[in-house]
Amino acid sequence: MSERSPPLLAVEALSVRFRTPAGDVDAVDRISFEIARGEMLGLVGESGSGKSVTCHALLGILGAGGEVAGGRALFGGMDLIAASEDELAQIRGRELSMIFQNPRAALNPIRRVGRQMEDVLLRHGPVTPGSARGRAIEALRQVRIPDPAARYAAYPFELSGGQCQRVMIALALACSPALLIADEPTTGLDVTTQAAIMELIAELARQRGMATLLITHDLALAGEYCDRIAVMHAGQLVEIAPVDAIFESPRHPYTARLVGAMPRRAAALGDLAAIRGNLPDLRRTDLPGCRFLERCDRAAADCAGPLAWSEPRTGHRVGCRHPL
């Protein structure tokens, strides 16, 4: 995007903690980012980096043991973090929707697909019981499910993985939300189906002027579809920039390692550059200010302090004391 619009969502210093019998886990550490209307932002990082937890916090669905330890998230004039459950229930599905990682698990296995579509439409949309069936079939048609009337009457176990994911997209978009959160939307799908699902999400977002937050561990996938990429490591946001800047001039050592580890960037198998070490144990009470410190070749004594943010170029922010 050449010119960014005012943010639809502005997340400021968001922190999330889980209380467990083994100790507290600081899963998300003071992350900040924005999404404009019509923009697709990729939230990228290894498994366990806090991507999904961040989005669950925004939706108020952290579950047992999880709590927001600080920060706010402004969405259309509402602070999602301070909002009550009733207030969140009013906007979930209508203005803010999510596609979950496992569509079969997210769908009710003993309720027909069409009935689940109607539940969403009747709960959040200006739809009468008499028109709900037609609207549900039309929503399935919009996500290009073959024979949508037949799929309307099917149970989730009667559908393929790709069809279940299309149903999830139809459910998420049924009430034309302003922001869609897509959490690993291609997990478990074959390569051809992955491409079809991502093309569908991108096309519907363009048609509707909808903002999209794409959660993925696949940097190449984010690079193909997103306007900007935000990189997370061990619960911290370490870099956020337009796609071209992430691939051509990454400034954080972790981002550079991710780019170097991409198969498409390697001329031969031996050219692949693995990232040494593992994510730190987030239950530790002595975590350094930069959680990449123990894996970083550029680490220095001052890296133990709080993350230091700079903006080497407009729109390109990096949280590192010794950036590339």
Secondary structure, 3 states (H helix, E strand, C coil): CCCCCCEEEEEEEEEEEEEECCEEEEEEEEEEEEEECCCEEEEECCCCCCHHHHHHHHHCCCCCCEEEEEEEEEECCEECCCCCHHHHHHHECCCEEEECCCHHHHCCCCCCHHHHHHHHHHHHCCCCHHHHHHHHHHHHHHCCCCCHHHHHCCCHHHCCHHHHHHHHHHHHHCCCCCEEEEECCCCCCCHHHHHHHHHHHHHHHHHHCCEEEEEECCHHHHHHHCCEEEEEECCEEEEEEEHHHHHHCCCCHHHHHHHHCCHHHCCCHHHCCCCCCCCCCCCCCCCCCCCCHHHCCCCCHHHHCCCCEEEEECCEEEECCCCC
